[in-house]
Each structure stands twice: as structure tokens, then as C-alpha cells.
Amino acid sequence: MASLVDELVNVLREETRLYCALEECADEKTQILVRGDVPALEKLTIIEQARSDELLSLSNKQIQVLNDIKTVLGRADEKLTVTTLIGYLASQPQVQEKLTIARDDLIAAAKRVQDKNQQNVILLHHAIEMTEFDITLFKSMRQAPETANYDKNAYNTGTLLGTSGFDAKQ
């Protein structure tokens, strides 16, 4: 049982390490978004995806270790989480403390990554809005206003004025 708990602590610490690496990526992504460096963003996205894949693998390993612990405890029919396991380890305060610290560190790291990613989402939305504004502005510069010409049913004909610029004679 002790070796399984140690393995779980190691998995949690490794997950925390990966979340810290993702946090660094999120910080770098913020700078890249501010600069508008699309090629750098593509490279960073590939790195983030690889780290996320590692994190998924560790999460599956964590579930497997928890299932093994559940079997050893004879509680195969109930759901076991790290928090409930900490409650079961009340008679082993050192192991309980080590597991609690690993869990709390993981939760804190995941929260920091979530917050930074939320900031980056907002930054991306602003960048998209700015791009849409620029596109609309460029389109409107190329279009002439509609004339106030109406057909016999009093509908606007939608005729556009010429797009030649100025009507000045020299």
C-alpha cells in the first residue's frame, strides 16, 4: 500500500511539473499574441499539445494507481479520489501530509494555467475583433455609398455611386 501511495505522489508531482511547463507556455503565448507572431504561435501550439498529451497519459496513470489502491483497500465498488484517500490515511499522518501537499500543489498549478489560458482567450477575442474591424474598414473604403434612387414601387434600387475617387476637374 505504501508503495502505491508513493507512486501516486510521484504521479501527482509529475503532473504538477507539466502544469508548470504549460504555465510557462501560457506566459509565452501572451507575449506572442501581443506581438501578433503567428509562426511562433504555431510552434508553441505544437509544444503545448505534446505536453497536454503527456498530461493525459499521467492522468490515466493516476486513475490506474487509484484503482489499484482501491483494490488493496477492499473498496472496489466505490469511487476513490485523492481527497477521499487522504481521509482514509488518517492513521498515517506523514503519508497523509505528503499526499495532501502533492494534491494541493497540483490543484494550484492547474488553477494558474487555467487563469492564464482564460486571459489568452480574452486576448485572442480582442485580436479577432480588431481584425474584423480592419477588414470592415478596408471594405468600406473600397465601396461607394448607395444612391437614393427608387423604383416605381418605392423600393431602393441599390445603385452604387462610382468608385473612382474624386470628381474634380483641372
Solvent accessible surface area in square Angstrom, and as a share of the most:
residue,aa,sasa,rsa
1,M,69,0.31
2,A,66,0.51
3,S,81,0.52
4,L,31,0.15
5,V,1,0.00
6,D,60,0.31
7,E,66,0.29
8,L,0,0.00
9,V,2,0.01
10,N,86,0.44
11,V,5,0.03
12,L,1,0.01
13,R,125,0.46
14,E,61,0.27
15,E,8,0.04
16,T,22,0.13
17,R,126,0.46
18,L,3,0.02
19,Y,51,0.19
20,C,46,0.28
21,A,15,0.12
22,L,18,0.09
23,E,26,0.12
24,E,117,0.52
25,C,4,0.02
26,A,0,0.00
27,D,64,0.33
28,E,92,0.41
29,K,32,0.14
30,T,40,0.23
31,Q,104,0.46
32,I,4,0.02
33,L,24,0.12
34,V,103,0.59
35,R,153,0.56
36,G,52,0.50
37,D,49,0.25
38,V,90,0.52
39,P,84,0.53
40,A,24,0.19
41,L,41,0.20
42,E,104,0.47
43,K,140,0.59
44,L,6,0.03
45,T,68,0.39
46,I,124,0.63
47,I,79,0.40
48,E,24,0.11
49,Q,105,0.46
50,A,52,0.41
51,R,67,0.25
52,S,45,0.29
53,D,77,0.40
54,E,83,0.37
55,L,20,0.10
56,L,113,0.56
57,S,70,0.45
58,L,27,0.14
59,S,37,0.24
60,N,84,0.43
61,K,91,0.38
62,Q,31,0.14
63,I,97,0.49
64,Q,113,0.50
65,V,4,0.02
66,L,15,0.07
67,N,66,0.34
68,D,59,0.31
69,I,0,0.00
70,K,33,0.14
71,T,94,0.55
72,V,85,0.49
73,L,60,0.30
74,G,62,0.60
75,R,94,0.34
76,A,72,0.56
77,D,140,0.73
78,E,66,0.30
79,K,166,0.70
80,L,13,0.06
81,T,53,0.31
82,V,12,0.07
83,T,78,0.46
84,T,59,0.34
85,L,0,0.00
86,I,18,0.09
87,G,49,0.47
88,Y,78,0.30
89,L,7,0.03
90,A,71,0.55
91,S,101,0.65
92,Q,80,0.36
93,P,84,0.53
94,Q,144,0.64
95,V,33,0.19
96,Q,44,0.20
97,E,106,0.47
98,K,71,0.30
99,L,0,0.00
100,T,36,0.21
101,I,89,0.45
102,A,3,0.02
103,R,48,0.17
104,D,64,0.33
105,D,69,0.36
106,L,23,0.11
107,I,102,0.52
108,A,45,0.35
109,A,0,0.00
110,A,31,0.24
111,K,109,0.46
112,R,98,0.36
113,V,10,0.06
114,Q,118,0.53
115,D,62,0.32
116,K,53,0.22
117,N,59,0.30
118,Q,102,0.46
119,Q,115,0.51
120,N,4,0.02
121,V,64,0.37
122,I,87,0.44
123,L,53,0.26
124,L,68,0.34
125,H,106,0.47
126,H,107,0.48
127,A,47,0.37
128,I,93,0.47
129,E,104,0.47
130,M,121,0.54
131,T,73,0.42
132,E,102,0.46
133,F,119,0.50
134,D,56,0.29
135,I,91,0.46
136,T,86,0.50
137,L,82,0.41
138,F,128,0.54
139,K,126,0.53
140,S,61,0.39
141,M,134,0.60
142,R,198,0.72
143,Q,122,0.54
144,A,15,0.12
145,P,91,0.57
146,E,100,0.45
147,T,25,0.14
148,A,81,0.62
149,N,74,0.38
150,Y,137,0.52
151,D,64,0.33
152,K,197,0.84
153,N,99,0.51
154,A,79,0.61
155,Y,153,0.58
156,N,77,0.39
157,T,71,0.41
158,G,34,0.33
159,T,65,0.38
160,L,100,0.50
161,L,92,0.46
162,G,66,0.64
163,T,103,0.60
164,S,95,0.61
165,G,67,0.64
166,F,189,0.79
167,D,140,0.73
168,A,83,0.64
169,K,200,0.85
170,Q,228,1.01
